[in-house]
Amino acid sequence: MLDLLAKLSKNLILAIPAAMLLGFAAGLLAPSAWMKSLIVPLTFLMVYPMMVSLKLAKVLEGGDGKAQWLAQAINFAIIPFIAYAIGRAFFPEQPYYAIGLLLAALLPTSGMTISWTGFAGGNLGAAVKMTVLGLILGSLATPFYVQWLMGATVPVDLVAVFLQIVFIVFLPMLAGHVTQSRLIARHGQKAFQSDWAPRFPPFSTLGVLGIVFVAMALKAEQLVARPGELLQLLPPLLALYAINYLLSSIVARSLLPRGDAIALVYGTVMRNLSIALALAMNAFGPAGSDAALVITLAYIIQVQSAAWYVKLTDRLFGKRVG
C-alpha cells in the first residue's frame, strides 16, 4: 500500500488527470450529490499526514532571515494582488473561479517546496522554514484577504472561513504535532526521521486524489453542458504561474546566494493546493466546486512547471558546489 501511494506521490502529473477523468465519468454515470459527505474525511486524510512530519521548531532557527523576509513579502504583499487582478480580468462574471485563483495564491508552500528545493540543490533548511511560516501566515491571512478582495462580489462569512481554516489546518497541525511528539518519545528522533516520518505524507496523496475525484464528479454535468469551461481556466492559471516564476527568479538571482535563491523560488511559486482545495470545497457551499476546479487544474501546471524549473536552476543560479 505504501509503495503504491509513494509511486502516486511521485507521479502526480499523471495521477491527478486520471482522478479528474474518473471523477468526471462517475459524475455522469451515477448520482454524485452524496459525495459531498466524503469531503470532510478526505480533507482530514489530505492534511493530517503532512502535518506529522512538519518541523515547527524550524521557525525559531536563524541564518537565512533575508530569504525568509523576501519570500513572505512576495507571498503576501504581491502574489495575492496579482491573482486578484488576473481573476477580475478573466472572470468578471464568474466570481467563484476568481476565488479559486485567489485561494491558490494565498496559501503558499507545501511539501513540494521542500522536495523540489532538494532536487535543485537548494537550501533545504530555508525551504522547511518557508513551508512552516507560509502555512501559518497563509492560514491566518486568508479569511481577511478573501473578505477584503472578494467580499463585495461574493458573500463571504469571515467567521465561517476562519473556522474552516481552524478545522482544515490548525486541528490537523495540533494532531500531527502530538503524533510526532509521541513517536519521538517512543522510538527516538533518529528512528522517527528514518522510519516513521516518511510513512505519513503518501497518505496525503490519497486525500488529494479523493478530493479531486469528488470535485470533478460534482462538476461533471455542468462541464458537459459547457465543454469549453476547462480551456477557459488554463490561461489565467498559466499567467499566474509565469508571473510568479519570473518575479521570484529575478528577486532570488539579484539578492540571494544560490541555495537560498532556489529555496525562495520554490517557497513562493509552490502553492499549498491541498489546503486551498479543501477550503474551496468546505467554505463556499455548492459554488465552491467552481473554485475547486481551478485549484485542481493548478496541480497539473504546478507539478509540471516545477519539474522543468529544476532543469533551469544551474543556468539561472550557477552550478551547485560539491
N, C-alpha and C positions, 0 to 999 in steps of 0.2 A: 504493500500500500504506500509506504513512504517513498519507495523508489519511483513508483508511478507519479506521485504528487511532485517529487523533485524534478522529474522529466517535464511535467506540465509547467512548473515554475520557470524552467529554463527555455520553454518554447511557447511563451505567451503570445507571440506573434501569430502562431497557428492555433493555439488553444482558444483564444478569445473569439476570433472569427468563427471557429467551429461551434462554440457555445451560442453565438449570435444566430447562426443558421439553425441550430437545433431548437432554440427558443422560438424563433420565427415559425418554424414548422409546427411546433407544439401549439402555438397560439392560434394557428389556422385550423389545425385538425381537431382540437378539443377545447372546451371552455377553459379559460385561463384566469378568471376573476379570483378563484380560490387561492391562486398562487401568492396573492398579497399576504396571506398568513405565513408564508415562508420567509418574508423579508427580515423580520426581527431575528429569528435564529440564524439565518445566513449572515446577517450583519455581525453578530457576535462571533460566529465562526471565522469571519473575514478579519476582524480587528484584533481579537484577543491573542491569537498565536503570535502575531508580530510584536505584541507588547511584552511577551515573556522574555525576549532576548534584548529588549531596549535597555540601554545603559544610561539611566537617568543621571548618574553621578558624573558623567562626561561633561555636563553643563558647567560644572564647577572648575574644570581644568582650564588652564591658561595656555598661552603660546601662539594662538592664531586669532587674536582679537580683531585684527583688521579684516581678515577674511569673513569672520562672523558678522561684523557690522555691515560690511558691504552686501553680504548675502541677504540679511534681513531687510536692508534698505531696498534692494531690488524686489524682494518677495512681497513687501507690504506697502512701499511708497510708490512703486512704478507699475509692476505687472498687473495688479488688480484693475488699475485705471485703464491700462491698455486693453485688457479683456472686456471691460465695460464699454469702451469706445467701439471695439470690434463688434460686440453684441448689439449695440444700438444701430450700427451701420448695416449689419447683415440681417438682424431680426427685429425690425421696428414694430412688426405686428405679432411677433411670437416671443413674448417675454420669458417664457419658461425655457426656451432654448438659450436665451441670453443668460438666464440664471445658471444653467448648466455650465456655460463657458466661464462665468464668474466664479462658481464653486471650484472648478478645476484650478483657477488661478489663485484662489485664496488659501488653498491647503497645500503648501509646498512640502517637499521631501518625503521619501518613503524608504523602505529597504532597498529599493532600486538605486537611490542616491549613493548608498554605501557600496553596493555591488559594482556599479559602473565606474565609480571613482577608483575602486580597486583594479578593475580590468584595465583602466587607462593609466595606472601607475601614479595616482594622486595621493593626497594626504588623507589616509583613512580616519585618523583621529579627528581631523577637522570635519570630515563628512559625517561622522557619527554625531558630533556636537550640533552641526547644522540640522541634522534629522530630528534630534530631540527638541531643539529650540523652535524649529519651523513647525513641528507638530503642535507644541504647546501654544505658541503665539498665534498660529493659524486657527486653532480651535477656539481661542478666546476672542479673536478679532472677527471671525466670520459672521456671527449674528449681526454685529454692528455694521459691517460693510454691506451686507445684504440689505439691511433695513435702510441704510443711508443711500445706497446707489439704486436699489430696485424697489424701495418701499412705495414710491409714487406710482409705479406701474403694476406691481403685483402685491396683493395683500400679504404682508409679512408679519407674522406673530413672533415678535422678538423673544418672548419668554419661551414659546414652543420650540423655536430654533435652538435657543440656548440649552433647553432641557434635552433636546436630541443630541447636541454636542456632548453633554454630560454622559448620556447613555451610550453614545457611539464611541467616544474617545476616553473620557476620564474614568468611567467604571471599568472598562477593559484594561486601562492602564494600571489602575489600582490592583485588579485581579492578577494581571501579568506580573506586577512587582511582587505581590505576595507569593505567587507561584515560584518566581525566580529566587526569592529570599529563602523559601523552604527547600528548594532543590539544592541551593548552595550550602545551606546549613546541613543538609543530609549527606550530600555527595562531595562537597568541596568545590571551590571556584574552578579549578582545572578540569574536573570531570564535567561540571556544568557546561563550560565553554566547548569542550570537545565532544561530549556525548549527548547532552540534553538540549542545549540551545538550538542546534541545527534541526532538531526533530519538529519544532513548532511551526516555523514560517511556512513550510509547504502546505499546511492546512489552510492558511490564509488564501492560497490559490484556489482551493476548493470553494471557499466562500465567495471569492471574486467571480469565479465561473458560474456559480449558482445565481448570484445577483444579476449578472449579465444575461443569463438564460431567462430569468423571470422578467427583467426589464423588456427584453425583446418579445417575449410571449404576450405581455400586456399591450405592446405597441403593434403587434402583427397586423391586425385588421386595419388599423389606421395607415400603416405603411403600404398595404395592398391598395388602399383607396388613393394614396398619394405616393406613387412609386419613386418619384424624384426626390423625396424628402432626405434620404441618406446622402445623396450627392450634394444637396444644398448645405449640409452640415460640414462637409470637408474643407471648403475654402477658408472659413473663419478659424477653424482649428489649425490648419496649416499656417495661416498668417500669425496666429498667436505664438506657435512654437518657433517659427522662423524669426520673429522679432525677439523673442526671449533668448534664443541661442545667439543671435547677433549681438544684442546688448551685453549679455553676460560674458561672451567671449572677448569683446572689446575691453570691458572693465577688468576682467581677470588678467588678460595679457598685458594691460597697461600698468596695473598696480600691484600684482602679486607674483611671488615665485611660483615655479612650475607646479609643485604639489598642491599648494593652496589654491592656485588658479583653477586646476582641474576640479577640485572639490567645490569651488564656487559655482562653476558652470553646472555641475550635476546637482548641486544644492539649491539651485534656482530654477532650473528647467524641469527636473523631475518633479512631478506633482503627486500628491497623495490621492490618487484617483479612487482608491478603495474607500476611503472615508468620504470623499466627495460624492461617490456613487451611493453610499449608504445614506448620507444626509439627504440627497435628492429624493430617494425612494421613501424616506421616513417622514420628512418635514413638510412636504408640499402637497400632500394628498394625491389624488389621481393624476393631476397635471405634472407631478414630479417625474413621471415616466418620460416626459419630453426632455427634462433636464438630464435624466439618466442616460438617454440615448446619446446625447452629446458627449457625456463623460465616457461612455462605452467606446465610442469611436476614438476618443483621445488615447485610450490604451494602445490601440494599434499604432498610431502616429508616434507616441512616446517611446515605445519599445524599439520600433524600427529606427527612429532618429538617434536614440541613444547608442545603438549598435554602430551606426555609421559614424557617429561623432568620435567614438574610440579610435577609428582609423585615421582621424584627422588630428589627434592630440599631439603627436610628435611634430607634425608640420606647424601647428599653431603655437606650441609652448616649448618646443625643443625635445630632444630625446631624453628619456629617463637615464639617470646615472646609476650604474650598478645593476 
